[in-house]
Amino acid sequence: MSVENPLWGAPRIHGALLKLGFAIAQSSVAKYMVKRRGPPSQGWCTFLRNHAPHIAAMDLFVVPTIGFKLLYAFVIVRLNRSGRGSVFGAPSYGRCMPIRRPKT
């Protein structure tokens, strides 16, 4: 059963066997399961290493100043090959408009 369903773990196979009427312990199922040779797909580390140049994060946030003005900042950060981040842009106050909230 573990060969036909490689993504099933011992608890799921144990439950399926119980439904079929086989009284067996979950530890016995885990003991006799066929071991997988490797992960079914690439892991997170491999994915991030392959796609790091194309991943970007962006944020729009408001910074209140001492003079009770609001500064709007839009920042885009991209990872380089070296693992360091680089900032692509932060628009000035005039190009960013405040978001209006609906009256409740």
N, C-alpha and C positions, 0 to 999 in steps of 0.2 A: 504494500500500500504506500510506503514511503518512496518507492521508486516511481510509481505512477503519478504521485503528487509531491514533487520535490519541495514545494513551498509550504507544505503542511508540517507542523511541528508535532512533538509527542502528545501534547494535550489534545490537539484536534483529532489525531489518529486514535487516541485512547477513547475519545467520545464517540467516534464513528464505530469502533469495535464494540463499545457498550450498547449502542443502538442495534447492532447486529446480533447481540446476545452473547458475546464473548466476555467472560469475566476475567480480566487481566489487569494487572497494576500498571500505572502510567510509567513507573520506573522500568518495568520490563519492556514496555514499548520503546522507551528511549534507549535502552541497552541494545536492542536488536535492530534499530533503525540503520539504514544504509547511510554512511557519512558522505556528505557532499564534498566534492574535490575543491570547489572554489565558489565564490559568490555568483549568483545567477546573473548579475550585471555589475557594472562598475560601481565602486564605492564613492562616497562623497569626496574623499581626498582626490581621487582621480578626476572626478567631474570638475572640481574647482580648479585643479591644475590645468585641465584642458580648456576651460572656458573663462579663466580669470581675466584675460585681456578684453573680453566682451561684456563683463559684468560691471554695472554702474549702479550707484545708489544716489538718490536725490532727496532733498528735503527743502521745504518752504517753512520758515519759522519767523516769528515776530519777536523783536527785542525792544522792550520799553527802555527809554533813556531816562537820565536824571531830570531832564527838562520836560518830562511827560509827553514826549513824542514817541511815535512808533516807527521803528526801522524794520523793513521787510527784507529778508535775505533768502535767496534761492541758491542752493549749493548742489553741485553734482560732483561726486567723487568716483574715480575709476582706479582700479588696481593696476599697477604696472607689473612687468615681469619680475622686478626685484621684490615685490610684495609691499612696496610703499604706495600710499595713496596720493593722488594728485587732484587738486581742486580745479574745475573747469570754468566756473563762473559764479559771480555774485552780483546781481543787478543793482543798480542804484535805486534810491527812494522814488524817483519820478517814474520809473518804468513799471512799478508794481502797484497794483491797486488793492485796497483792503477788501476782504470778502464780507459781503453784507449778510447778516443773519436774519431769518424771517422773524417778525414780531410774534410773540406768543401771548 
